[in-house]
């Protein structure tokens, strides 16, 4: 049997590949870089290990996506739990601590926003609880087949039978987060806007309420630190793929995917490697997937471009800093609002490597990353037509972000021993994402994220696939794709299907495994 080929070893591609390999399916992963992880990878500069994009690891609480995935694959993530997910620094000087423990968080929010904001937070918690209950079942949304429609009705009926009151939250699929917010608490609006910008890629007046409630809940799903950086998650998933008989080839950039008659697909790399596939999973953006498929791209992918999408790029400073021990009590993650707008160095997210993690930095030092949302078009205009202006804007952005970060680390500039920064041009070069488009589509409606099925035997995973952004969400979207592929493969004589805890549709028995190699 031809293998399932996964293009890209980001968290989505690795999750799908690991689940398929665990079920006995032959799997081949092709990755352009020498390490797995994609935007959740970790790289080394001058003895410091930096997270390329994602820096906050969540979803490890029992029953949450990463915990469930670890149970199925037999992975002990080795994540050290954190009591504080992050601190949010508002323009008026208020510091809001996002405790992972829900009771401590209730005390904190009452102190910072007052009792008048409690109806909003009660709505958020109840709505998040209801939608987590359906999201963890990996519902077939958006609908792509008649089978999806039947499954959605079935899962929806089960969901409602568990709690009839849940029917009231369905209206939040068509409302905005601001519909539930009090109008006279500006500090609350600033805080919620800031949190949704990093978790839903849009502000509260645009994010649909159901998604916003769940996005605001992420700090309470089990936040922890990964030894060696976020890339450690990808390394463990890659190890699971190989342990279950799958193959991973690094430094193999896929340049073309074309139909192979009479069925299947041929995946070709820049080094002239070619693999025949029964199914192809793209852990890429929709735009880059369309580029690889060329004229054979499904209609849903044609004429798509990040230049016309309402998404973001990122500007990130990667820095090595001295630590004399005075930072030991400082939480690891901070969101800082400058009070003059959103993104472009005026709001930043700052992450510090744990003091205990000797893999991340030399003794007496820490690895630091500072990121901000940024528009794509200006950077490309400067890059293509005025390199001097590009470098000047890059320097201005660095200074603006370092000045804002000094609210958390007052003597930051004096602590610096090394720094370099990345723009959308950098992200395109190293992540292969067109124009450096990152973070997925802003979650402004229930149809913004795509379903995983692109066409016959073609699949998409990653932050463009429902349920969207964040590592836990990407895991759920990839899990759904793996299940759909197993259902398709189960129709062939080589497969024997039976229920499996945690993977709701099928697994290949060990006796059948040898027939597929």
C-alpha positions, 0 to 999 in steps of 0.5 A, spaced: 500 500 500 502 507 498 503 511 504 500 517 506 505 523 505 505 529 510 508 535 507 511 539 513 513 537 520 509 542 523 505 540 529 499 539 525 502 534 520 506 531 526 500 530 530 496 527 523 502 523 522 503 520 529 496 518 529 496 514 522 502 511 524 500 509 531 494 506 527 498 502 523 498 506 516 504 507 512 506 514 513 512 518 510 513 526 512 517 530 508 520 537 511 524 542 508 528 544 514 533 539 518 528 540 525 521 539 526 516 544 529 515 549 523 512 555 527 513 551 533 520 549 532 526 551 536 532 554 533 539 555 536 543 562 536 550 563 540 548 558 545 541 560 546 535 556 544 529 560 541 522 558 540 521 561 532 514 563 533 509 559 538 512 560 545 506 559 550 505 551 551 497 550 553 492 544 553 496 539 558 490 539 563 487 532 563 482 531 558 485 537 554 488 536 547 495 535 548 493 531 554 489 526 550 494 526 544 499 524 549 495 518 552 493 515 545 501 516 543 504 514 549 508 520 550 510 523 557 511 530 554 515 532 561 512 539 561 513 543 567 506 546 570 506 553 571 502 557 576 501 563 572 500 563 564 502 570 563 501 577 566 498 583 562 500 590 563 495 595 561 496 602 559 494 605 565 499 601 569 494 595 571 498 588 571 493 583 570 495 576 572 492 570 568 493 565 574 492 558 571 488 556 577 480 558 575 479 560 583 485 564 583 483 567 576 476 569 579 479 573 585 484 576 580 479 579 575 474 581 581 480 585 583 482 588 577 475 589 573 470 589 579 464 585 580 460 589 574 464 585 569 463 578 573 456 577 568 461 577 562 466 572 565 461 568 568 458 567 560 465 566 558 466 560 562 460 557 561 460 558 554 467 555 553 465 549 557 460 548 553 464 549 546 470 545 549 465 539 550 463 539 543 470 541 540 474 535 544 469 531 539 472 533 533 466 535 530 466 535 522 466 543 521 465 546 516 461 541 513 465 538 507 461 531 505 454 528 507 457 524 512 460 530 515 452 532 516 450 526 519 456 526 524 455 533 526 447 531 527 449 525 531 455 529 535 450 535 536 444 531 539 449 527 544 452 534 546 445 537 547 443 531 550 448 531 556 445 538 557 439 541 554 441 548 557 447 548 551 442 550 546 442 557 549 449 558 547 448 556 539 446 563 538 454 565 540 456 562 533 453 568 530 454 574 535 460 578 537 464 578 544 462 585 545 455 583 545 456 580 552 461 585 554 459 591 559 460 598 555 462 602 561 469 598 563 474 600 558 480 597 562 476 590 561 475 592 553 483 593 553 484 587 556 479 582 552 482 586 545 489 584 547 488 577 549 483 576 543 489 579 538 494 573 540 489 568 540 484 569 535 487 574 531 482 580 531 479 584 536 473 583 541 468 587 536 470 582 530 471 575 534 465 571 534 462 570 541 463 562 541 470 562 539 472 568 543 470 564 549 474 558 548 480 563 546 479 566 553 479 560 556 486 557 553 490 560 559 486 555 564 487 548 560 494 547 563 500 551 561 507 549 562 514 550 560 517 545 555 524 543 557 529 546 551 523 550 548 517 549 544 520 545 539 521 539 544 513 537 543 515 536 535 521 532 537 517 527 541 511 527 536 517 525 531 519 520 535 512 517 536 512 517 528 518 513 528 517 508 533 510 506 530 514 505 523 513 511 520 519 515 516 521 522 516 525 525 511 529 532 513 532 537 508 526 535 503 523 541 500 517 539 496 516 543 490 510 539 486 504 535 488 501 532 482 496 526 480 499 519 479 494 515 475 490 511 476 490 513 483 494 517 488 499 522 488 506 523 486 510 528 491 516 531 488 522 534 492 527 539 490 533 533 491 529 529 486 526 525 491 519 522 489 514 519 493 507 515 491 502 517 496 495 514 497 493 521 501 497 527 501 496 531 508 499 539 507 501 542 513 502 549 510 498 555 508 492 554 503 496 559 499 502 554 499 498 548 498 495 551 492 502 553 489 504 546 490 498 543 486 499 548 481 493 547 475 491 541 479 489 545 485 482 544 488 477 550 486 477 552 493 484 553 493 485 557 486 486 564 486 488 565 494 493 569 496 495 572 503 496 579 500 488 579 499 487 575 506 486 579 512 491 576 516 497 578 520 505 577 519 510 578 525 516 582 527 520 578 533 526 580 537 530 574 539 535 576 544 540 573 549 540 577 556 544 576 562 540 574 569 544 575 575 538 572 579 534 578 580 529 575 575 527 569 578 520 571 581 518 574 574 513 570 570 515 567 564 510 570 559 507 578 558 503 581 554 504 589 554 500 594 551 503 601 549 496 605 549 497 607 542 494 602 538 494 594 536 500 591 533 506 594 530 510 594 536 505 598 540 503 591 543 508 586 544 508 579 547 514 577 551 517 570 553 523 569 558 526 562 558 525 558 565 531 559 569 531 552 571 532 550 563 540 550 562 538 547 555 535 554 553 541 559 555 548 559 558 549 559 565 547 566 568 543 568 562 536 567 559 533 567 552 528 572 550 523 573 545 519 579 544 513 579 538 508 584 535 503 583 530 505 587 523 502 588 517 505 584 511 505 589 505 509 595 508 515 590 509 515 587 502 514 594 499 520 596 503 524 590 501 523 590 494 524 597 493 528 601 498 532 596 502 535 602 506 528 604 508 527 597 510 533 597 515 531 603 518 524 601 519 526 594 522 531 598 527 525 603 529 521 597 531 526 594 535 527 600 539 520 601 540 519 594 542 525 594 547 522 600 550 515 597 551 519 591 554 523 595 559 516 596 563 517 588 565 525 588 565 527 596 566 534 595 565 533 590 559 538 594 554 544 593 559 542 586 560 543 584 552 548 580 550 545 578 543 539 580 539 537 579 532 530 580 529 525 577 524 520 580 519 515 577 515 521 576 510 524 572 515 518 568 516 517 567 509 524 564 508 525 560 514 517 557 515 516 557 507 509 561 509 508 565 503 509 573 505 510 571 512 503 570 513 502 567 520 497 566 525 491 563 521 485 567 519 482 572 524 476 568 527 471 573 525 465 568 523 464 560 523 466 559 516 473 563 517 477 556 518 477 551 513 475 544 513 481 539 512 478 535 506 481 539 500 479 534 495 480 526 493 485 524 497 488 531 499 488 534 506 490 540 509 492 541 517 495 547 521 492 554 523 488 555 517 483 549 519 478 549 524 478 550 530 484 555 528 490 558 532 494 555 538 497 548 539 491 545 542 487 547 536 492 545 531 492 538 534 484 537 534 484 539 527 489 534 525 486 529 529 480 530 525 484 529 518 487 523 521 480 520 523 477 522 516 483 518 512 482 512 517 475 512 515 477 512 507 482 507 508 478 502 512 474 501 506 480 497 503 481 490 504 487 491 507 484 494 513 481 491 519 477 496 523 475 496 531 474 502 536 480 505 539 479 509 546 481 516 544 481 515 536 474 515 535 473 511 529 479 506 527 485 502 528 489 497 524 491 491 528 498 489 529 497 483 524 495 487 518 501 492 519 506 488 516 501 487 509 501 495 509 509 496 508 
